[in-house]
Amino acid sequence: MPNDFEQPHIDDKKALQNFLLDIDCLNDLEPWTNRFNLFDILKISNTEIRHSNMIAWLLDPKENHGLDVSVLKGFMESLDFSTTNIQDVSLIKYNHFKVYREWKNIDLLLISDTDKIVICIENKIFSGEHDNQLNRYLDTICNHYPNYNHLFVYLTPNGDTPSDSENWQNFAYTELIQIIETAMSQNITDYIYNYMHSIHNDFSFNTKKMFQNISSFHHKKHE
């Protein structure tokens, strides 16, 4: 995996040094730094299976996350339906969807018998395609659900292009995070907060932005 760590500018280094020497600044941030992250503690933030389980939970409108159909609706509204017979996504009955894990080795499968829709999601974090799996999953879905509308989604941290880009559409974790953030209410649970924080740390870490935020925080305090 390439090393994208950015070397801080000399001004950023000075800002970080000032920040670390400013005990009052650290005290102000103590409530934030002391907030534990369940996913980091359990060492599962980089585990593909755990991410798939969490995503399945969030996409399932029948689960107890308190978000109803919001995440599923936001996700589906972000997909390209041009290859299907679906004319108006807003008419889809989202609460009729069922979410399955590892059916026929498929990471996530969303099925609506009401609207005749099947969405197959292949989740890849730090591994690539193997054993012609995308073609195999496509054939499996087409054979088992011949009269349904099919959508095939290749989910990766950076929205990588799948080998079969004609049938599979790419989707990035950054897009998924935006959907979850939009779906969340003010009373977000620590569990969902932990998950989003883990994704930001693992897939969207930007050291330059971190140094800019530290510098801004320090300057504002001493204005």
C-alpha positions as CSV (number, residue, x, y, z in Angstrom):
1,M,0.0,0.0,0.0
2,P,1.5,3.4,-1.0
3,N,2.6,5.7,1.7
4,D,0.6,8.9,1.4
5,F,1.9,10.5,4.6
6,E,2.5,14.2,3.8
7,Q,5.5,15.9,5.3
8,P,4.4,19.0,7.3
9,H,5.5,22.4,6.2
10,I,7.9,24.2,8.5
11,D,5.1,26.6,9.7
12,D,3.0,23.5,10.4
13,K,5.8,22.0,12.5
14,K,6.0,25.2,14.5
15,A,2.3,25.3,15.0
16,L,2.3,21.7,16.2
17,Q,5.2,22.4,18.6
18,N,3.4,25.4,20.0
19,F,0.2,23.4,20.3
20,L,2.0,20.6,22.2
21,L,3.6,23.0,24.6
22,D,0.3,24.8,25.3
23,I,-1.1,22.8,28.2
24,D,-4.3,24.9,28.2
25,C,-5.0,23.9,24.6
26,L,-4.6,20.2,25.5
27,N,-7.0,20.7,28.4
28,D,-9.6,22.2,26.1
29,L,-9.4,19.1,23.9
30,E,-9.3,16.5,26.7
31,P,-13.0,15.6,26.4
32,W,-12.5,14.8,22.7
33,T,-9.2,12.9,23.1
34,N,-10.5,10.8,25.9
35,R,-13.5,9.5,23.9
36,F,-12.7,5.9,23.2
37,N,-13.4,4.2,19.9
38,L,-14.9,0.7,20.2
39,F,-13.7,-0.3,16.7
40,D,-10.1,0.7,17.4
41,I,-10.0,-1.0,20.8
42,L,-11.3,-4.3,19.3
43,K,-8.8,-4.0,16.4
44,I,-11.5,-4.4,13.8
45,S,-11.3,-1.1,11.9
46,N,-9.3,-2.7,9.1
47,T,-11.3,-5.9,8.9
48,E,-13.3,-6.3,5.8
49,I,-15.8,-8.7,7.3
50,R,-16.6,-6.3,10.2
51,H,-17.1,-3.4,7.8
52,S,-19.5,-5.5,5.8
53,N,-21.4,-6.4,8.9
54,M,-21.7,-2.8,10.0
55,I,-22.7,-1.6,6.5
56,A,-25.4,-4.4,6.4
57,W,-26.7,-3.2,9.7
58,L,-26.9,0.4,8.6
59,L,-28.6,-0.4,5.3
60,D,-31.2,-2.6,6.9
61,P,-34.3,-0.5,7.7
62,K,-35.5,-3.1,10.1
63,E,-32.5,-2.9,12.4
64,N,-32.4,-0.9,15.7
65,H,-30.0,1.9,14.6
66,G,-32.8,4.4,14.6
67,L,-32.1,5.7,11.1
68,D,-35.1,3.9,9.5
69,V,-34.6,3.8,5.7
70,S,-32.4,6.9,5.5
71,V,-29.0,5.2,4.8
72,L,-30.6,2.7,2.4
73,K,-32.5,5.4,0.6
74,G,-29.4,7.7,0.4
75,F,-27.3,4.8,-0.9
76,M,-29.7,3.8,-3.6
77,E,-30.3,7.4,-4.7
78,S,-26.5,7.6,-5.3
79,L,-26.5,4.6,-7.7
80,D,-26.9,4.6,-11.5
81,F,-30.2,2.9,-12.4
82,S,-29.8,3.5,-16.2
83,T,-29.3,-0.2,-16.8
84,T,-32.6,-1.1,-15.1
85,N,-36.3,-0.6,-15.7
86,I,-36.6,1.6,-12.7
87,Q,-37.9,5.0,-13.8
88,D,-38.4,6.8,-10.5
89,V,-36.2,5.9,-7.5
90,S,-38.3,7.9,-5.2
91,L,-41.2,5.5,-5.7
92,I,-39.2,2.5,-4.4
93,K,-40.6,1.0,-1.1
94,Y,-37.3,1.0,0.8
95,N,-38.8,-0.6,3.9
96,H,-39.5,-3.7,1.9
97,F,-35.8,-4.5,1.4
98,K,-34.1,-7.4,3.1
99,V,-30.3,-7.4,3.6
100,Y,-28.2,-10.6,3.5
101,R,-24.6,-11.3,4.3
102,E,-22.4,-13.8,2.5
103,W,-25.2,-15.4,0.5
104,K,-23.3,-17.5,-2.2
105,N,-20.2,-15.7,-0.9
106,I,-21.5,-12.3,-1.9
107,D,-20.5,-9.7,0.7
108,L,-23.9,-7.9,0.8
109,L,-27.1,-8.5,-1.0
110,L,-30.1,-6.2,-0.9
111,I,-33.4,-7.7,-2.2
112,S,-36.8,-6.2,-2.7
113,D,-39.4,-8.7,-3.9
114,T,-41.9,-5.9,-4.0
115,D,-40.0,-3.7,-6.5
116,K,-38.1,-6.6,-8.0
117,I,-34.7,-5.2,-7.3
118,V,-31.5,-7.0,-6.4
119,I,-28.4,-5.0,-5.4
120,C,-25.1,-7.0,-5.1
121,I,-22.3,-5.3,-3.2
122,E,-18.7,-6.5,-3.3
123,N,-16.7,-4.8,-0.5
124,K,-13.0,-4.5,-0.9
125,I,-10.7,-2.7,1.6
126,F,-7.1,-3.8,1.4
127,S,-7.5,-6.7,-1.0
128,G,-8.2,-7.0,-4.8
129,E,-10.4,-9.1,-6.9
130,H,-9.7,-12.8,-7.2
131,D,-10.9,-16.0,-8.9
132,N,-13.1,-14.1,-11.4
133,Q,-15.4,-13.4,-8.5
134,L,-17.3,-10.4,-10.1
135,N,-18.3,-12.4,-13.1
136,R,-19.3,-15.4,-10.9
137,Y,-21.5,-13.2,-8.7
138,L,-23.1,-11.6,-11.7
139,D,-24.0,-15.0,-13.1
140,T,-25.3,-16.1,-9.8
141,I,-27.6,-13.2,-9.4
142,C,-28.8,-13.3,-13.0
143,N,-29.6,-17.1,-12.7
144,H,-31.3,-16.8,-9.3
145,Y,-33.2,-13.6,-10.0
146,P,-33.9,-13.5,-13.8
147,N,-36.9,-11.2,-13.6
148,Y,-35.4,-8.7,-11.2
149,N,-33.6,-5.4,-11.8
150,H,-30.0,-6.0,-11.1
151,L,-27.4,-3.5,-9.7
152,F,-23.8,-4.5,-9.0
153,V,-21.7,-2.2,-6.7
154,Y,-17.9,-2.4,-6.2
155,L,-17.3,-0.7,-2.8
156,T,-13.7,0.4,-2.0
157,P,-12.1,3.1,0.2
158,N,-11.2,5.2,-2.9
159,G,-13.9,4.2,-5.4
160,D,-11.5,1.9,-7.4
161,T,-12.7,0.9,-10.9
162,P,-13.8,-2.8,-11.1
163,S,-12.4,-5.1,-13.7
164,D,-16.0,-5.4,-15.2
165,S,-16.9,-1.7,-15.3
166,E,-19.6,-2.4,-17.8
167,N,-21.7,-4.2,-15.3
168,W,-20.3,-3.1,-12.0
169,Q,-20.4,0.5,-10.7
170,N,-17.7,1.8,-8.4
171,F,-18.6,3.3,-5.0
172,A,-16.3,4.9,-2.4
173,Y,-16.4,4.8,1.4
174,T,-16.2,8.6,1.3
175,E,-19.5,8.6,-0.5
176,L,-20.9,6.2,2.1
177,I,-19.8,8.4,5.0
178,Q,-21.6,11.4,3.5
179,I,-24.8,9.3,3.2
180,I,-24.5,8.2,6.8
181,E,-23.8,11.8,8.0
182,T,-26.9,13.0,6.1
183,A,-29.0,10.3,7.6
184,M,-27.9,10.9,11.2
185,S,-30.0,12.9,13.6
186,Q,-28.6,15.0,16.5
187,N,-28.8,12.0,18.9
188,I,-26.2,10.0,17.1
189,T,-25.1,6.9,19.0
190,D,-21.5,6.3,20.0
191,Y,-21.5,3.1,18.1
192,I,-22.2,4.9,14.7
193,Y,-19.9,7.7,15.7
194,N,-17.1,5.2,16.4
195,Y,-17.6,3.6,13.0
196,M,-17.5,6.8,11.1
197,H,-14.4,8.0,13.0
198,S,-12.6,4.7,12.1
199,I,-13.4,5.1,8.4
200,H,-12.1,8.7,8.5
201,N,-8.9,7.5,10.2
202,D,-8.3,4.5,8.0
203,F,-9.3,5.7,4.6
204,S,-9.4,9.5,4.6
205,F,-6.5,10.5,6.9
206,N,-5.1,13.8,5.8
207,T,-2.1,15.0,7.8
208,K,-2.0,18.4,6.1
209,K,-5.5,19.1,7.2
210,M,-4.7,17.9,10.7
211,F,-1.8,20.4,11.0
212,Q,-4.0,23.2,9.6
213,N,-6.7,22.5,12.2
214,I,-4.1,22.5,15.0
215,S,-2.6,25.7,13.8
216,S,-6.1,27.4,13.5
217,F,-7.1,26.1,17.0
218,H,-3.9,27.5,18.5
219,H,-4.1,30.9,16.8
220,K,-7.7,31.5,17.7
221,K,-7.0,30.7,21.4
222,H,-4.3,33.4,21.6
223,E,-6.0,36.1,19.5
